[in-house]
Amino acid sequence: MNKYSKIIEVKGHLIDSLVLTKIFDRVMDLDGKFEVMKISVGKLKTDESYAKLRVIGKNKTHLSEIMTALHREGATTKTQKNCKTKSALKNMVFPDNFYSTTNNHTAIYHNNKWVDVDNMMMDKCIVVKGNNAKCVPIREVKKGDKVVVGEEGIKVSTPERPREGMNVFQFMGSGSSSERPTQHIARKVAEDIINTKKKRGKIVLVGGPAIVHTGAADAVAKMIKTGHINAVLAGNALAVHDVEYATLGTSLGMKVKDGTLAVRGHRNHMDAINSVFKAGSLKKMVQQKKLRRGIMYECVKKNIPFVLAGSLRDDGPLPDVITDIAEAQREYKKVLKDASMVIMVSTMLHSIATGNMLPANVKVIVIDINQPTVTKLMDRGTWQALGIVSDVGAFLPMVANQIGGKK
Protein backbone atom coordinates (compact mmCIF):
# COMPACT_ATOMS: atom_id res chain seq x y z
CA MET A 1 0.00 0.00 0.00
CA ASN A 2 1.29 3.44 -0.92
CA LYS A 3 2.56 5.38 2.09
CA TYR A 4 0.89 8.58 0.94
CA SER A 5 -2.68 7.47 0.38
CA LYS A 6 -6.09 7.86 1.98
CA ILE A 7 -9.43 6.13 1.52
CA ILE A 8 -12.38 8.38 0.76
CA GLU A 9 -16.10 7.76 0.46
CA VAL A 10 -18.74 9.69 -1.40
CA LYS A 11 -22.47 9.07 -1.70
CA GLY A 12 -25.54 10.73 -3.13
CA HIS A 13 -26.69 11.37 -6.69
CA LEU A 14 -23.14 10.97 -7.96
CA ILE A 15 -23.86 10.33 -11.61
CA ASP A 16 -26.40 12.97 -12.62
CA SER A 17 -24.77 15.65 -10.44
CA LEU A 18 -21.35 14.76 -11.96
CA VAL A 19 -19.79 14.59 -8.48
CA LEU A 20 -17.87 11.39 -9.23
CA THR A 21 -16.56 12.79 -12.51
CA LYS A 22 -15.44 15.95 -10.72
CA ILE A 23 -13.56 13.88 -8.11
CA PHE A 24 -11.75 11.91 -10.81
CA ASP A 25 -10.90 15.14 -12.65
CA ARG A 26 -9.63 16.89 -9.51
CA VAL A 27 -7.27 14.02 -8.65
CA MET A 28 -5.86 13.90 -12.19
CA ASP A 29 -5.64 17.70 -12.51
CA LEU A 30 -3.49 17.73 -9.37
CA ASP A 31 -1.30 14.95 -10.81
CA GLY A 32 -2.47 12.37 -8.29
CA LYS A 33 -3.73 8.82 -8.72
CA PHE A 34 -6.85 6.98 -7.62
CA GLU A 35 -8.06 3.42 -7.30
CA VAL A 36 -11.79 2.62 -7.32
CA MET A 37 -12.24 0.08 -4.52
CA LYS A 38 -16.03 -0.12 -4.59
CA ILE A 39 -18.84 1.51 -6.55
CA SER A 40 -22.58 1.01 -6.30
CA VAL A 41 -24.90 2.88 -8.68
CA GLY A 42 -28.53 3.45 -7.69
CA LYS A 43 -30.96 1.38 -9.76
CA LEU A 44 -33.78 3.92 -9.67
CA LYS A 45 -33.48 7.65 -10.37
CA THR A 46 -34.36 8.37 -6.73
CA ASP A 47 -31.69 5.99 -5.39
CA GLU A 48 -28.34 7.27 -4.14
CA SER A 49 -25.03 5.91 -5.38
CA TYR A 50 -21.89 5.10 -3.37
CA ALA A 51 -18.19 5.02 -4.20
CA LYS A 52 -15.10 4.13 -2.19
CA LEU A 53 -11.72 5.22 -3.56
CA ARG A 54 -8.09 5.14 -2.56
CA VAL A 55 -6.41 8.46 -3.37
CA ILE A 56 -2.63 8.46 -3.82
CA GLY A 57 -0.26 11.43 -3.61
CA LYS A 58 3.48 11.86 -4.18
CA ASN A 59 4.18 12.98 -0.63
CA LYS A 60 2.34 14.18 2.48
CA THR A 61 1.94 17.75 1.23
CA HIS A 62 0.74 16.64 -2.19
CA LEU A 63 -1.80 14.23 -0.66
CA SER A 64 -3.06 16.98 1.66
CA GLU A 65 -3.55 19.29 -1.36
CA ILE A 66 -5.59 16.63 -3.16
CA MET A 67 -7.69 15.85 -0.08
CA THR A 68 -8.49 19.54 0.42
CA ALA A 69 -9.81 19.71 -3.14
CA LEU A 70 -11.84 16.50 -2.75
CA HIS A 71 -13.47 17.65 0.49
CA ARG A 72 -14.90 20.53 -1.54
CA GLU A 73 -16.53 18.02 -3.89
CA GLY A 74 -18.23 16.12 -1.06
CA ALA A 75 -15.71 13.38 -0.32
CA THR A 76 -15.18 12.24 3.28
CA THR A 77 -12.52 9.99 4.78
CA LYS A 78 -13.43 6.58 6.17
CA THR A 79 -12.45 7.55 9.70
CA GLN A 80 -13.68 10.95 10.78
CA LYS A 81 -11.95 13.45 13.02
CA ASN A 82 -13.78 16.26 14.80
CA CYS A 83 -13.44 19.61 13.05
CA LYS A 84 -10.99 22.08 14.54
CA THR A 85 -11.91 25.56 15.76
CA LYS A 86 -9.99 28.64 16.82
CA SER A 87 -11.24 31.69 18.66
CA ALA A 88 -11.55 34.97 16.81
CA LEU A 89 -9.09 37.37 18.44
CA LYS A 90 -10.98 40.51 17.38
CA ASN A 91 -14.38 41.55 16.10
CA MET A 92 -14.64 41.15 12.30
CA VAL A 93 -11.42 39.12 12.00
CA PHE A 94 -11.27 35.42 11.06
CA PRO A 95 -8.52 33.29 12.64
CA ASP A 96 -5.74 32.12 10.33
CA ASN A 97 -6.50 29.07 8.16
CA PHE A 98 -10.27 29.59 8.57
CA TYR A 99 -12.52 27.36 6.47
CA SER A 100 -14.03 29.42 3.62
CA THR A 101 -17.50 28.13 2.75
CA THR A 102 -19.13 27.20 -0.56
CA ASN A 103 -22.86 27.57 -1.25
CA ASN A 104 -23.38 23.79 -1.08
CA HIS A 105 -25.04 22.10 1.90
CA THR A 106 -22.32 21.62 4.52
CA ALA A 107 -22.03 19.63 7.75
CA ILE A 108 -19.24 19.55 10.36
CA TYR A 109 -18.17 16.62 12.49
CA HIS A 110 -18.45 18.07 15.99
CA ASN A 111 -18.48 16.19 19.30
CA ASN A 112 -18.35 12.91 17.34
CA LYS A 113 -21.49 13.55 15.28
CA TRP A 114 -22.44 15.37 12.09
CA VAL A 115 -24.00 18.82 12.57
CA ASP A 116 -25.66 20.67 9.67
CA VAL A 117 -24.43 24.23 9.09
CA ASP A 118 -27.27 26.77 9.07
CA ASN A 119 -27.58 29.90 6.90
CA MET A 120 -25.43 28.46 4.08
CA MET A 121 -23.64 31.01 1.86
CA MET A 122 -20.39 31.09 -0.09
CA ASP A 123 -17.22 32.91 1.00
CA LYS A 124 -18.09 33.02 4.71
CA CYS A 125 -16.85 31.18 7.83
CA ILE A 126 -18.49 28.62 10.13
CA VAL A 127 -19.05 29.63 13.76
CA VAL A 128 -19.74 26.88 16.31
CA LYS A 129 -21.83 27.57 19.42
CA GLY A 130 -22.61 24.57 21.61
CA ASN A 131 -23.95 21.88 19.30
CA ASN A 132 -24.95 24.35 16.58
CA ALA A 133 -23.03 25.63 13.55
CA LYS A 134 -23.82 28.67 11.45
CA CYS A 135 -22.41 30.31 8.33
CA VAL A 136 -21.32 33.86 9.28
CA PRO A 137 -19.97 36.79 7.20
CA ILE A 138 -16.83 38.54 8.38
CA ARG A 139 -18.64 41.66 9.64
CA GLU A 140 -20.69 39.55 12.07
CA VAL A 141 -17.77 37.68 13.64
CA LYS A 142 -17.29 38.60 17.30
CA LYS A 143 -14.18 38.32 19.48
CA GLY A 144 -14.16 34.86 21.07
CA ASP A 145 -16.35 33.17 18.42
CA LYS A 146 -15.26 29.59 17.73
CA VAL A 147 -14.49 29.54 14.01
CA VAL A 148 -13.86 26.32 12.08
CA VAL A 149 -10.32 26.09 10.68
CA GLY A 150 -8.74 23.66 8.23
CA GLU A 151 -10.57 21.09 6.12
CA GLU A 152 -10.91 18.15 8.54
CA GLY A 153 -14.34 17.11 9.77
CA ILE A 154 -16.21 18.93 7.00
CA LYS A 155 -18.68 17.33 4.59
CA VAL A 156 -20.02 19.14 1.53
CA SER A 157 -23.07 17.77 -0.32
CA THR A 158 -24.03 18.74 -3.86
CA PRO A 159 -27.82 18.88 -4.31
CA GLU A 160 -29.44 16.50 -6.74
CA ARG A 161 -30.93 17.80 -9.95
CA PRO A 162 -34.65 18.65 -9.93
CA ARG A 163 -36.80 15.54 -10.35
CA GLU A 164 -40.32 16.93 -10.38
CA GLY A 165 -40.78 16.39 -14.11
CA MET A 166 -39.94 18.44 -17.17
CA ASN A 167 -38.95 21.98 -16.22
CA VAL A 168 -36.78 24.71 -17.62
CA PHE A 169 -33.63 23.41 -15.93
CA GLN A 170 -33.94 20.03 -17.61
CA PHE A 171 -35.17 21.56 -20.87
CA MET A 172 -32.14 23.77 -21.38
CA GLY A 173 -29.50 21.19 -20.57
CA SER A 174 -26.63 23.72 -20.72
CA GLY A 175 -25.41 26.59 -18.57
CA SER A 176 -26.45 29.47 -20.80
CA SER A 177 -27.71 29.79 -24.34
CA SER A 178 -28.91 32.25 -26.94
CA GLU A 179 -29.34 29.42 -29.47
CA ARG A 180 -32.68 28.13 -28.19
CA PRO A 181 -36.23 29.06 -29.27
CA THR A 182 -37.10 32.04 -27.05
CA GLN A 183 -40.85 31.37 -26.94
CA HIS A 184 -40.31 27.77 -25.81
CA ILE A 185 -37.87 28.86 -23.11
CA ALA A 186 -40.30 31.54 -21.92
CA ARG A 187 -43.03 28.92 -21.67
CA LYS A 188 -40.79 26.62 -19.64
CA VAL A 189 -39.78 29.45 -17.30
CA ALA A 190 -43.47 30.32 -16.83
CA GLU A 191 -44.29 26.67 -16.08
CA ASP A 192 -41.51 26.52 -13.50
CA ILE A 193 -42.77 29.72 -11.82
CA ILE A 194 -46.33 28.32 -11.73
CA ASN A 195 -45.12 24.99 -10.29
CA THR A 196 -43.06 26.81 -7.66
CA LYS A 197 -46.11 28.83 -6.59
CA LYS A 198 -48.29 25.69 -6.45
CA LYS A 199 -45.85 24.37 -3.85
CA ARG A 200 -46.12 27.69 -1.96
CA GLY A 201 -42.56 28.57 -2.92
CA LYS A 202 -41.13 32.05 -2.58
CA ILE A 203 -39.96 33.78 -5.78
CA VAL A 204 -37.60 36.77 -5.59
CA LEU A 205 -36.82 39.14 -8.47
CA VAL A 206 -33.41 40.84 -8.66
CA GLY A 207 -33.80 43.59 -11.23
CA GLY A 208 -31.93 46.33 -13.05
CA PRO A 209 -33.24 49.48 -14.81
CA ALA A 210 -33.14 47.75 -18.22
CA ILE A 211 -36.45 46.16 -17.19
CA VAL A 212 -37.98 49.64 -17.59
CA HIS A 213 -35.81 50.83 -20.51
CA THR A 214 -36.78 47.82 -22.64
CA GLY A 215 -40.49 47.99 -21.89
CA ALA A 216 -40.79 45.01 -19.52
CA ALA A 217 -41.94 46.99 -16.44
CA ASP A 218 -45.62 46.27 -17.10
CA ALA A 219 -44.91 42.53 -17.30
CA VAL A 220 -43.03 42.56 -13.98
CA ALA A 221 -45.78 44.63 -12.33
CA LYS A 222 -48.32 42.11 -13.60
CA MET A 223 -46.39 39.17 -12.08
CA ILE A 224 -46.21 40.99 -8.74
CA LYS A 225 -49.95 41.69 -8.89
CA THR A 226 -50.79 38.03 -9.60
CA GLY A 227 -48.53 36.83 -6.76
CA HIS A 228 -45.84 35.26 -8.94
CA ILE A 229 -43.11 37.55 -7.59
CA ASN A 230 -42.95 37.76 -3.81
CA ALA A 231 -40.05 40.16 -3.24
CA VAL A 232 -37.90 42.61 -5.22
CA LEU A 233 -34.19 43.35 -4.74
CA ALA A 234 -32.69 46.18 -6.78
CA GLY A 235 -30.76 49.42 -6.76
CA ASN A 236 -31.86 53.03 -6.90
CA ALA A 237 -32.08 53.06 -10.72
CA LEU A 238 -34.85 50.47 -11.12
CA ALA A 239 -37.12 52.39 -8.74
CA VAL A 240 -36.29 55.80 -10.24
CA HIS A 241 -36.98 54.75 -13.83
CA ASP A 242 -40.06 52.78 -12.80
CA VAL A 243 -41.49 55.94 -11.19
CA GLU A 244 -40.44 58.01 -14.23
CA TYR A 245 -42.22 55.59 -16.56
CA ALA A 246 -45.30 55.32 -14.34
CA THR A 247 -45.71 59.08 -13.98
CA LEU A 248 -44.24 60.53 -17.19
CA GLY A 249 -44.24 57.62 -19.64
CA THR A 250 -40.48 57.83 -20.20
CA SER A 251 -37.30 56.09 -19.10
CA LEU A 252 -34.16 58.27 -19.16
CA GLY A 253 -36.24 60.78 -21.10
CA MET A 254 -37.17 58.33 -23.85
CA LYS A 255 -40.81 57.42 -24.47
CA VAL A 256 -40.97 53.71 -23.65
CA LYS A 257 -43.88 53.01 -26.00
CA ASP A 258 -42.33 54.31 -29.21
CA GLY A 259 -38.66 55.00 -28.44
CA THR A 260 -38.78 58.72 -29.24
CA LEU A 261 -37.24 61.41 -27.04
CA ALA A 262 -39.60 63.50 -24.94
CA VAL A 263 -39.35 67.29 -24.95
CA ARG A 264 -36.97 68.28 -22.12
CA GLY A 265 -36.86 64.55 -21.33
CA HIS A 266 -33.31 64.80 -19.98
CA ARG A 267 -34.75 66.14 -16.70
CA ASN A 268 -37.47 63.50 -16.31
CA HIS A 269 -35.55 61.11 -14.09
CA MET A 270 -34.68 63.97 -11.74
CA ASP A 271 -38.35 65.03 -11.84
CA ALA A 272 -39.27 61.49 -10.78
CA ILE A 273 -36.77 61.57 -7.90
CA ASN A 274 -38.09 64.95 -6.80
CA SER A 275 -41.68 63.67 -6.80
CA VAL A 276 -40.75 60.83 -4.43
CA PHE A 277 -38.95 63.22 -2.09
CA LYS A 278 -41.96 65.54 -2.22
CA ALA A 279 -44.23 62.68 -1.11
CA GLY A 280 -41.73 61.46 1.50
CA SER A 281 -41.27 57.87 0.25
CA LEU A 282 -42.51 55.44 -2.38
CA LYS A 283 -45.16 54.13 0.02
CA LYS A 284 -46.40 57.64 0.80
CA MET A 285 -46.45 58.46 -2.90
CA VAL A 286 -48.79 55.50 -3.45
CA GLN A 287 -50.93 56.46 -0.45
CA GLN A 288 -51.23 60.01 -1.81
CA LYS A 289 -52.26 58.54 -5.19
CA LYS A 290 -49.36 60.27 -6.90
CA LEU A 291 -48.05 56.86 -8.02
CA ARG A 292 -50.80 54.75 -9.57
CA ARG A 293 -49.03 51.96 -11.46
CA GLY A 294 -45.72 50.21 -12.00
CA ILE A 295 -43.38 47.83 -10.20
CA MET A 296 -42.95 49.86 -7.01
CA TYR A 297 -46.67 50.64 -6.94
CA GLU A 298 -47.56 46.92 -6.99
CA CYS A 299 -44.93 46.18 -4.31
CA VAL A 300 -46.58 48.72 -2.00
CA LYS A 301 -50.16 47.69 -2.85
CA LYS A 302 -49.43 43.96 -2.45
CA ASN A 303 -47.31 44.65 0.64
CA ILE A 304 -44.41 42.59 -0.66
CA PRO A 305 -40.91 43.40 0.61
CA PHE A 306 -38.47 45.34 -1.55
CA VAL A 307 -34.90 46.37 -0.80
CA LEU A 308 -33.14 49.12 -2.75
CA ALA A 309 -29.36 49.10 -2.24
CA GLY A 310 -27.44 52.30 -2.98
CA SER A 311 -24.24 52.87 -4.95
CA LEU A 312 -21.79 55.72 -5.53
CA ARG A 313 -23.35 56.68 -8.88
CA ASP A 314 -26.94 57.08 -7.68
CA ASP A 315 -28.89 60.25 -8.44
CA GLY A 316 -30.80 61.20 -5.31
CA PRO A 317 -30.86 58.50 -4.15
CA LEU A 318 -34.53 57.95 -3.31
CA PRO A 319 -35.44 58.16 0.41
CA ASP A 320 -36.22 54.40 0.33
CA VAL A 321 -32.67 53.49 -0.76
CA ILE A 322 -30.33 51.99 1.85
CA THR A 323 -26.98 53.75 1.44
CA ASP A 324 -25.14 51.72 4.10
CA ILE A 325 -23.90 48.72 2.08
CA ALA A 326 -23.47 46.46 5.13
CA GLU A 327 -27.07 47.17 6.14
CA ALA A 328 -28.26 46.59 2.56
CA GLN A 329 -26.52 43.20 2.55
CA ARG A 330 -28.32 42.23 5.77
CA GLU A 331 -31.68 43.31 4.36
CA TYR A 332 -31.06 41.39 1.12
CA LYS A 333 -30.28 38.29 3.17
CA LYS A 334 -33.48 38.66 5.22
CA VAL A 335 -35.59 38.82 2.06
CA LEU A 336 -33.77 35.82 0.53
CA LYS A 337 -34.50 33.60 3.53
CA ASP A 338 -36.50 30.52 2.42
CA ALA A 339 -36.48 31.61 -1.24
CA SER A 340 -37.32 28.78 -3.65
CA MET A 341 -36.46 30.61 -6.88
CA VAL A 342 -34.55 33.78 -7.69
CA ILE A 343 -34.96 35.48 -11.08
CA MET A 344 -32.09 37.85 -11.90
CA VAL A 345 -32.71 40.33 -14.71
CA SER A 346 -30.17 42.68 -16.33
CA THR A 347 -28.06 43.60 -13.31
CA MET A 348 -24.58 42.10 -12.99
CA LEU A 349 -23.57 43.54 -9.62
CA HIS A 350 -26.84 42.92 -7.78
CA SER A 351 -27.04 39.42 -9.31
CA ILE A 352 -23.54 38.45 -8.19
CA ALA A 353 -24.16 39.94 -4.73
CA THR A 354 -27.39 37.95 -4.42
CA GLY A 355 -25.80 34.77 -5.76
CA ASN A 356 -23.17 34.96 -3.01
CA MET A 357 -25.96 34.85 -0.41
CA LEU A 358 -27.82 31.83 -1.78
CA PRO A 359 -27.46 28.16 -0.88
CA ALA A 360 -27.01 25.87 -3.89
CA ASN A 361 -30.48 24.31 -3.64
CA VAL A 362 -32.22 27.58 -4.64
CA LYS A 363 -33.19 27.71 -8.32
CA VAL A 364 -31.62 30.68 -10.08
CA ILE A 365 -32.56 32.06 -13.51
CA VAL A 366 -30.38 34.81 -15.01
CA ILE A 367 -31.74 36.79 -17.97
CA ASP A 368 -29.61 39.33 -19.83
CA ILE A 369 -28.92 40.41 -23.41
CA ASN A 370 -25.20 40.25 -22.54
CA GLN A 371 -23.64 36.78 -22.54
CA PRO A 372 -20.72 37.83 -20.25
CA THR A 373 -23.19 39.04 -17.59
CA VAL A 374 -24.84 35.64 -17.58
CA THR A 375 -21.65 33.58 -17.52
CA LYS A 376 -19.83 35.76 -14.97
CA LEU A 377 -22.40 34.94 -12.29
CA MET A 378 -21.84 31.21 -12.80
CA ASP A 379 -18.07 31.65 -12.97
CA ARG A 380 -18.16 33.30 -9.55
CA GLY A 381 -19.67 30.24 -7.89
CA THR A 382 -23.43 30.29 -8.46
CA TRP A 383 -23.07 27.08 -10.46
CA GLN A 384 -26.75 26.14 -10.20
CA ALA A 385 -27.83 29.18 -12.25
CA LEU A 386 -29.57 28.79 -15.58
CA GLY A 387 -28.50 31.52 -17.99
CA ILE A 388 -30.82 32.88 -20.67
CA VAL A 389 -29.31 35.31 -23.16
CA SER A 390 -32.26 37.32 -24.45
CA ASP A 391 -33.77 40.79 -24.70
CA VAL A 392 -35.67 41.18 -21.43
CA GLY A 393 -38.11 43.59 -23.10
CA ALA A 394 -39.33 40.73 -25.28
CA PHE A 395 -38.71 37.80 -22.93
CA LEU A 396 -40.42 38.93 -19.71
CA PRO A 397 -43.73 39.89 -21.38
CA MET A 398 -43.81 36.41 -22.94
CA VAL A 399 -43.32 34.85 -19.51
CA ALA A 400 -46.02 37.08 -17.97
CA ASN A 401 -48.45 36.25 -20.77
CA GLN A 402 -47.84 32.53 -20.33
CA ILE A 403 -48.50 32.84 -16.61
CA GLY A 404 -51.60 34.99 -17.06
CA GLY A 405 -53.63 34.87 -13.86
CA LYS A 406 -52.68 31.29 -12.98
CA LYS A 407 -52.01 30.49 -9.36
C-alpha positions in Angstrom: 0.0 0.0 0.0 1.3 3.4 -0.9 2.6 5.4 2.1 0.9 8.6 0.9 -2.7 7.5 0.4 -6.1 7.9 2.0 -9.4 6.1 1.5 -12.4 8.4 0.8 -16.1 7.8 0.5 -18.7 9.7 -1.4 -22.5 9.1 -1.7 -25.5 10.7 -3.1 -26.7 11.4 -6.7 -23.1 11.0 -8.0 -23.9 10.3 -11.6 -26.4 13.0 -12.6 -24.8 15.7 -10.4 -21.3 14.8 -12.0 -19.8 14.6 -8.5 -17.9 11.4 -9.2 -16.6 12.8 -12.5 -15.4 15.9 -10.7 -13.6 13.9 -8.1 -11.7 11.9 -10.8 -10.9 15.1 -12.6 -9.6 16.9 -9.5 -7.3 14.0 -8.7 -5.9 13.9 -12.2 -5.6 17.7 -12.5 -3.5 17.7 -9.4 -1.3 14.9 -10.8 -2.5 12.4 -8.3 -3.7 8.8 -8.7 -6.8 7.0 -7.6 -8.1 3.4 -7.3 -11.8 2.6 -7.3 -12.2 0.1 -4.5 -16.0 -0.1 -4.6 -18.8 1.5 -6.5 -22.6 1.0 -6.3 -24.9 2.9 -8.7 -28.5 3.5 -7.7 -31.0 1.4 -9.8 -33.8 3.9 -9.7 -33.5 7.7 -10.4 -34.4 8.4 -6.7 -31.7 6.0 -5.4 -28.3 7.3 -4.1 -25.0 5.9 -5.4 -21.9 5.1 -3.4 -18.2 5.0 -4.2 -15.1 4.1 -2.2 -11.7 5.2 -3.6 -8.1 5.1 -2.6 -6.4 8.5 -3.4 -2.6 8.5 -3.8 -0.3 11.4 -3.6 3.5 11.9 -4.2 4.2 13.0 -0.6 2.3 14.2 2.5 1.9 17.8 1.2 0.7 16.6 -2.2 -1.8 14.2 -0.7 -3.1 17.0 1.7 -3.5 19.3 -1.4 -5.6 16.6 -3.2 -7.7 15.8 -0.1 -8.5 19.5 0.4 -9.8 19.7 -3.1 -11.8 16.5 -2.8 -13.5 17.7 0.5 -14.9 20.5 -1.5 -16.5 18.0 -3.9 -18.2 16.1 -1.1 -15.7 13.4 -0.3 -15.2 12.2 3.3 -12.5 10.0 4.8 -13.4 6.6 6.2 -12.4 7.5 9.7 -13.7 11.0 10.8 -11.9 13.5 13.0 -13.8 16.3 14.8 -13.4 19.6 13.0 -11.0 22.1 14.5 -11.9 25.6 15.8 -10.0 28.6 16.8 -11.2 31.7 18.7 -11.5 35.0 16.8 -9.1 37.4 18.4 -11.0 40.5 17.4 -14.4 41.6 16.1 -14.6 41.2 12.3 -11.4 39.1 12.0 -11.3 35.4 11.1 -8.5 33.3 12.6 -5.7 32.1 10.3 -6.5 29.1 8.2 -10.3 29.6 8.6 -12.5 27.4 6.5 -14.0 29.4 3.6 -17.5 28.1 2.7 -19.1 27.2 -0.6 -22.9 27.6 -1.2 -23.4 23.8 -1.1 -25.0 22.1 1.9 -22.3 21.6 4.5 -22.0 19.6 7.8 -19.2 19.6 10.4 -18.2 16.6 12.5 -18.4 18.1 16.0 -18.5 16.2 19.3 -18.4 12.9 17.3 -21.5 13.5 15.3 -22.4 15.4 12.1 -24.0 18.8 12.6 -25.7 20.7 9.7 -24.4 24.2 9.1 -27.3 26.8 9.1 -27.6 29.9 6.9 -25.4 28.5 4.1 -23.6 31.0 1.9 -20.4 31.1 -0.1 -17.2 32.9 1.0 -18.1 33.0 4.7 -16.8 31.2 7.8 -18.5 28.6 10.1 -19.0 29.6 13.8 -19.7 26.9 16.3 -21.8 27.6 19.4 -22.6 24.6 21.6 -23.9 21.9 19.3 -24.9 24.3 16.6 -23.0 25.6 13.6 -23.8 28.7 11.4 -22.4 30.3 8.3 -21.3 33.9 9.3 -20.0 36.8 7.2 -16.8 38.5 8.4 -18.6 41.7 9.6 -20.7 39.5 12.1 -17.8 37.7 13.6 -17.3 38.6 17.3 -14.2 38.3 19.5 -14.2 34.9 21.1 -16.3 33.2 18.4 -15.3 29.6 17.7 -14.5 29.5 14.0 -13.9 26.3 12.1 -10.3 26.1 10.7 -8.7 23.7 8.2 -10.6 21.1 6.1 -10.9 18.2 8.5 -14.3 17.1 9.8 -16.2 18.9 7.0 -18.7 17.3 4.6 -20.0 19.1 1.5 -23.1 17.8 -0.3 -24.0 18.7 -3.9 -27.8 18.9 -4.3 -29.4 16.5 -6.7 -30.9 17.8 -10.0 -34.6 18.7 -9.9 -36.8 15.5 -10.4 -40.3 16.9 -10.4 -40.8 16.4 -14.1 -39.9 18.4 -17.2 -38.9 22.0 -16.2 -36.8 24.7 -17.6 -33.6 23.4 -15.9 -33.9 20.0 -17.6 -35.2 21.6 -20.9 -32.1 23.8 -21.4 -29.5 21.2 -20.6 -26.6 23.7 -20.7 -25.4 26.6 -18.6 -26.4 29.5 -20.8 -27.7 29.8 -24.3 -28.9 32.2 -26.9 -29.3 29.4 -29.5 -32.7 28.1 -28.2 -36.2 29.1 -29.3 -37.1 32.0 -27.0 -40.8 31.4 -26.9 -40.3 27.8 -25.8 -37.9 28.9 -23.1 -40.3 31.5 -21.9 -43.0 28.9 -21.7 -40.8 26.6 -19.6 -39.8 29.5 -17.3 -43.5 30.3 -16.8 -44.3 26.7 -16.1 -41.5 26.5 -13.5 -42.8 29.7 -11.8 -46.3 28.3 -11.7 -45.1 25.0 -10.3 -43.1 26.8 -7.7 -46.1 28.8 -6.6 -48.3 25.7 -6.4 -45.8 24.4 -3.9 -46.1 27.7 -2.0 -42.6 28.6 -2.9 -41.1 32.1 -2.6 -40.0 33.8 -5.8 -37.6 36.8 -5.6 -36.8 39.1 -8.5 -33.4 40.8 -8.7 -33.8 43.6 -11.2 -31.9 46.3 -13.0 -33.2 49.5 -14.8 -33.1 47.8 -18.2 -36.5 46.2 -17.2 -38.0 49.6 -17.6 -35.8 50.8 -20.5 -36.8 47.8 -22.6 -40.5 48.0 -21.9 -40.8 45.0 -19.5 -41.9 47.0 -16.4 -45.6 46.3 -17.1 -44.9 42.5 -17.3 -43.0 42.6 -14.0 -45.8 44.6 -12.3 -48.3 42.1 -13.6 -46.4 39.2 -12.1 -46.2 41.0 -8.7 -49.9 41.7 -8.9 -50.8 38.0 -9.6 -48.5 36.8 -6.8 -45.8 35.3 -8.9 -43.1 37.6 -7.6 -43.0 37.8 -3.8 -40.0 40.2 -3.2 -37.9 42.6 -5.2 -34.2 43.3 -4.7 -32.7 46.2 -6.8 -30.8 49.4 -6.8 -31.9 53.0 -6.9 -32.1 53.1 -10.7 -34.9 50.5 -11.1 -37.1 52.4 -8.7 -36.3 55.8 -10.2 -37.0 54.8 -13.8 -40.1 52.8 -12.8 -41.5 55.9 -11.2 -40.4 58.0 -14.2 -42.2 55.6 -16.6 -45.3 55.3 -14.3 -45.7 59.1 -14.0 -44.2 60.5 -17.2 -44.2 57.6 -19.6 -40.5 57.8 -20.2 -37.3 56.1 -19.1 -34.2 58.3 -19.2 -36.2 60.8 -21.1 -37.2 58.3 -23.9 -40.8 57.4 -24.5 -41.0 53.7 -23.6 -43.9 53.0 -26.0 -42.3 54.3 -29.2 -38.7 55.0 -28.4 -38.8 58.7 -29.2 -37.2 61.4 -27.0 -39.6 63.5 -24.9 -39.3 67.3 -24.9 -37.0 68.3 -22.1 -36.9 64.6 -21.3 -33.3 64.8 -20.0 -34.8 66.1 -16.7 -37.5 63.5 -16.3 -35.5 61.1 -14.1 -34.7 64.0 -11.7 -38.3 65.0 -11.8 -39.3 61.5 -10.8 -36.8 61.6 -7.9 -38.1 64.9 -6.8 -41.7 63.7 -6.8 -40.7 60.8 -4.4 -38.9 63.2 -2.1 -42.0 65.5 -2.2 -44.2 62.7 -1.1 -41.7 61.5 1.5 -41.3 57.9 0.3 -42.5 55.4 -2.4 -45.2 54.1 0.0 -46.4 57.6 0.8 -46.4 58.5 -2.9 -48.8 55.5 -3.4 -50.9 56.5 -0.5 -51.2 60.0 -1.8 -52.3 58.5 -5.2 -49.4 60.3 -6.9 -48.0 56.9 -8.0 -50.8 54.7 -9.6 -49.0 52.0 -11.5 -45.7 50.2 -12.0 -43.4 47.8 -10.2 -42.9 49.9 -7.0 -46.7 50.6 -6.9 -47.6 46.9 -7.0 -44.9 46.2 -4.3 -46.6 48.7 -2.0 -50.2 47.7 -2.8 -49.4 44.0 -2.4 -47.3 44.7 0.6 -44.4 42.6 -0.7 -40.9 43.4 0.6 -38.5 45.3 -1.6 -34.9 46.4 -0.8 -33.1 49.1 -2.7 -29.4 49.1 -2.2 -27.4 52.3 -3.0 -24.2 52.9 -4.9 -21.8 55.7 -5.5 -23.3 56.7 -8.9 -26.9 57.1 -7.7 -28.9 60.2 -8.4 -30.8 61.2 -5.3 -30.9 58.5 -4.1 -34.5 57.9 -3.3 -35.4 58.2 0.4 -36.2 54.4 0.3 -32.7 53.5 -0.8 -30.3 52.0 1.9 -27.0 53.8 1.4 -25.1 51.7 4.1 -23.9 48.7 2.1 -23.5 46.5 5.1 -27.1 47.2 6.1 -28.3 46.6 2.6 -26.5 43.2 2.5 -28.3 42.2 5.8 -31.7 43.3 4.4 -31.1 41.4 1.1 -30.3 38.3 3.2 -33.5 38.7 5.2 -35.6 38.8 2.1 -33.8 35.8 0.5 -34.5 33.6 3.5 -36.5 30.5 2.4 -36.5 31.6 -1.2 -37.3 28.8 -3.6 -36.5 30.6 -6.9 -34.6 33.8 -7.7 -35.0 35.5 -11.1 -32.1 37.9 -11.9 -32.7 40.3 -14.7 -30.2 42.7 -16.3 -28.1 43.6 -13.3 -24.6 42.1 -13.0 -23.6 43.5 -9.6 -26.8 42.9 -7.8 -27.0 39.4 -9.3 -23.5 38.5 -8.2 -24.2 39.9 -4.7 -27.4 37.9 -4.4 -25.8 34.8 -5.8 -23.2 35.0 -3.0 -26.0 34.8 -0.4 -27.8 31.8 -1.8 -27.5 28.2 -0.9 -27.0 25.9 -3.9 -30.5 24.3 -3.6 -32.2 27.6 -4.6 -33.2 27.7 -8.3 -31.6 30.7 -10.1 -32.6 32.1 -13.5 -30.4 34.8 -15.0 -31.7 36.8 -18.0 -29.6 39.3 -19.8 -28.9 40.4 -23.4 -25.2 40.2 -22.5 -23.6 36.8 -22.5 -20.7 37.8 -20.2 -23.2 39.0 -17.6 -24.8 35.6 -17.6 -21.7 33.6 -17.5 -19.8 35.8 -15.0 -22.4 34.9 -12.3 -21.8 31.2 -12.8 -18.1 31.7 -13.0 -18.2 33.3 -9.5 -19.7 30.2 -7.9 -23.4 30.3 -8.5 -23.1 27.1 -10.5 -26.8 26.1 -10.2 -27.8 29.2 -12.2 -29.6 28.8 -15.6 -28.5 31.5 -18.0 -30.8 32.9 -20.7 -29.3 35.3 -23.2 -32.3 37.3 -24.4 -33.8 40.8 -24.7 -35.7 41.2 -21.4 -38.1 43.6 -23.1 -39.3 40.7 -25.3 -38.7 37.8 -22.9 -40.4 38.9 -19.7 -43.7 39.9 -21.4 -43.8 36.4 -22.9 -43.3 34.9 -19.5 -46.0 37.1 -18.0 -48.5 36.3 -20.8 -47.8 32.5 -20.3 -48.5 32.8 -16.6 -51.6 35.0 -17.1 -53.6 34.9 -13.9 -52.7 31.3 -13.0 -52.0 30.5 -9.4 
